[in-house]
Amino acid sequence: MTIQKYLFFLLGALSIPALSLPPLATAARATPLEDKPSFPTISYWDNWTDPQGVTHLTKCKISTFHENSITPTGDKVMLSTLHDGPATMTIRVQPPHWKGGWNESHQVQWIVPLSGIYFVKAMDGTSVELNPGDVLLSEDVAPIAHDTDPKGHQSGNVGDSAVALQILQIGEATPSHAPCQGR
């Protein structure tokens, strides 16, 4: 499955059709989100690594879209291409009270909780709880441990429920090492 088809499927299931992706052959000029006042803000959390190897969580928004149709006779929609290239989609179900410990992402990935509440904590101490439909860009690739501090991020379930996650790993994406670069 291409990343475009996957994101169309995922975001359509979340009732966010505006993030459906066009065919690669479609080139259009991007319009800042602010120029479309009736369009909803689409936000995500970015778990990124700074040049010193410390991870951070930053709230970001997808802000650049272009208008196009996804079918030859269909109405136009707003589209944003977040990443391009080969991808792997995984559904992961974590049992109640699951804790992942400190670890790092080995490749750029987008994570969307489908059920339950999922938490992520960065090395700088910031933490976020993600509910179903929230979006996390996990690009904390190659963090550096400082003294005895842990490296990467810590994650797990909040509450007594299992957590189901949909994870889209982007095979050739390069982490940005700056917040809010996922668009």
N, C-alpha and C positions, 0 to 999 in steps of 0.2 A: 504494500500500500504506500503510495507516495505521501509525503508530508501534507501536500495540499488536500488530497482526498481525506486523509485522517483528520485534519483540522476542520474541514467542512463537516465531517461526520460528528466529531466531538462537539464543536461549537453549535451545530444545529441541534444536537441533543440537549444542549444547555439553553436552548432558546435564544442564542446570540447569533443569528444568521449573518450579521454584519461582518463577522470575522472569517467567513468562507473565503477561500483563496481562489484566484483566477488561474487559468492555465498559464504556464510559464511564458507562452508566446504573447500574452496580453501585456503590453507596456502602457502604463498610464501615469500621468503626473499626479503625485500624492497631494492631497489637500489636508492641511492641519484640521484636527477635530474641531477646534474652536470656530472654524468657518462654517460648521454645520450645527447650528444651535439646537436643533431638535434631536440630535443624535445623542444617545446615552454615553456617559463616560465609562470606559472599560478599563478597570484597574487590575494590577497584578502585583505580587510581592517579588522582589528580585533579591536572591541570596547570592551575593557576589563577593569576590576576593579582591582586596586592594593590592597595590604593588608591594606592600610589606608582607603579604600573605595572610592578612587578617580578614575574616569573613564578616559581612554585614547584611542586614535585612533592610531594604528600602522599599517603600510603597511607590509604585510607578503607575503610569497610565499609557495605554496604547493611544497614540495621538495622531498618527499619520495614516490617512485612508485615501483611496481613490474610488471613484464611482465606476461601476461596470455591471454587466449582466452576466449571470452564471449560466444562462441558456440563451439560444439565439432569439427567442420570442419573449423572454421573461422581462419583468420590470428590473430596473437597476437597483443594486445594493451597494453598500459601502464595504470595501475590501482593504485588508492590510496583510502583507506577507511578512510574517515574523521571522521565519527561518526557511531555508530551502535546502534540499538535499535528502539523502537517504535517512530514514527514521525507523525506529522500532517502537511499537506501542505495546505496553504491558498493563494488565490489570493486577494489582497487588491487594490482597486482603490481609490485614494485620489483626490478629486476635485481640480480644479485650485486654487492656492494660499493657499492650506491647510498647516497649521502649527500644529504640535502635542504637542507643549509645552514640558516642562521637565518631563521625566518619566524614568522608568527603565524597563529592560527586566525581565520577571518573569521566563524565562527558556532560555537555549541556543537556538539560532535560526540563520539560514543562510538566508540572504535577497538578492534577485537579482532583480534590477529594470528591468522591461520588456519594459516600455515606460516612457518618461519624464525624468526629472533630480531630484534626491532625495538628500537631504543633511542630514548629521548627525554631531552634535557638542557634544564633550565630556566635562566633568567638568574641565579638564585642559586647555580648550580653543581651542584645536585642532578641526578642522572642515574638512570635506571632502564632495565633491559632487560626487555622483555616477550616472553614465550614464547607459543606457540599456546594460546588460551583465556584468557589474561590480558586484563584490561579497563582501558582508559584513558579517562577523561573529559577531553577537551581543550577547555578553556574559557578559554584564554589570549587572550581577545579584547581588543584595544586596549592592548597593553603599551606602555611608554614607554622609549625609549632614554635612557640616562644617559651623558653625555659620549660617548666613542667605543665604549662597550660595545654588544654586539649586543642586539636586542630580540626577544622571543617565545621560541621554543624551537628547538633543533637536533634533527634526527632522522635516522635512517638504519638501515642493516642492520648486523648483527653477524655476522662470519664470512663464509664463501664462498658462502652460499646466497641465492637470491632470497627475498623476503619477500612474502607475500600478506596483505593487510589487508582486513577488512570494516569499512567506515566508515558510521556512521549520523549524518547531519547533521540537526540539529533546527532547522527554519526559524525558529521564533518564540521559541526559548528565550533567556533572558537569563542571561549569566554571573553567578555569585554573588559573585565577588571575595572569597570566603572559602573555606577548605578544607572538603571533605566535606559540601557542601550538595546534592550530586546524589542524596542519600539514602544 
